[in-house]
Amino acid sequence: MMRDEADMRTTLSIEDDVRIAARAMATQQQQRIGEVISELARAFTEPAARPRRA
């Protein structure tokens, strides 16, 4: 069975401060850390979420 790209597992090197913050968010929101990181990355990469340059 072929995996859907939306569910692809990937290994990332994440600095400790980012991992700790993401883990805290995940605990607070009762989500998995991967879900939190995906949401943050998605918010950053969506055109409407990006800050405009002057």
DRENRO-73387 format. One record per residue: residue in three letters; z negated, x negated, y of N, C-alpha, C in turn. Coordinates in pm, whole numbers, plus 50000, padded with zeros to 5 digits. Example, Ala and Ser with C-alpha at 12.3 -4.5 7.8 and 13.67 -1.06 7.14 Angstrom:
2
ala492204868149431492204877049550492204868049670;ser492924871549775492864863349894492134871050003;
This chain:
54
met500004991649882500005000050000500004991150124;met500864994350219500964986450341499904990950441;arg499284981550504498244984650603498864988550736;asp498294998350799498715002250934498224991551030;glu499084987551124498694977251220497454981051298;ala497214993751319496024998051393494744994451319;asp494834992451188493664989251107493644974751063;met494484966351120494594952451077493324944651110;arg492844937351012491684928751034492174915251086;thr491474910051185491844897451246490584889451272;thr490664876451252489534867751282489724862051422;leu488704863751506488734858551642487524849551664;ser487694839551748486564831351792486094837251923;ile484884842551924484324848952042483074841352082;glu482984838052209481824830552257480554838852242;asp479444831952225478174838552195477774849152296;asp477944846352426477514856152526478324869052517;val479614867852485480474879552471480084887352345;arg479844880152236479444886552110478124893952126;ile477174887752194475864894052214476004906752298;ala476804906052404477004917752490477714928952413;ala478734925352335479464935352257478574941552150;arg477734933452088476804938651986475814948352050;ala475324945052169474384954052238475074967252273;met476324966552321477074978652351477284986952226;ala477624980352116477864987351990476604994551943;thr475484987851952474214993951912473895005952000;gln474065004252131473765015052225474675027152202;gln475955024652172476925035352156477065040052011;gln476275033951922476315037051779477735035651724;gln478355024151754479685020851706479655007351638;arg480735004251569480884990851513481314981451625;ile480954968751612481304959051715482824957951732;gly483554959151624485024958651632485594969951715;glu484984981751704485434993151784485204990551933;val484044984951965483734981952105484704971652160;ile484934960952086485854950552132487264956052146;ser487684964452054489014970652064489124979352188;glu488094987152216488104995752335488164987452463;leu487404976552467487414967952585488784961252603;ala489364956452495490684950152503491734960352544;arg491664972252488492614982852522492494986552670;ala491284987752720491074991152861491644980352952;phe491524967852912492034956752993493564956152991;thr494174959752878495614958252865496414970452908;glu495764981852927496484993752973496804992453121;pro498054994853161498464992853300497574999953403;ala497145012053376496335019553472494955013153492;ala494485005853393493154999953400493164986353470;arg494334980153479494404966953541494294967753692;pro493524958653752493434958653898494764954653961;arg495064960454075496314957254145496164943954218;arg497244936454222497244923954297497714926654439;ala497114919454532497494921354674498784914254707;
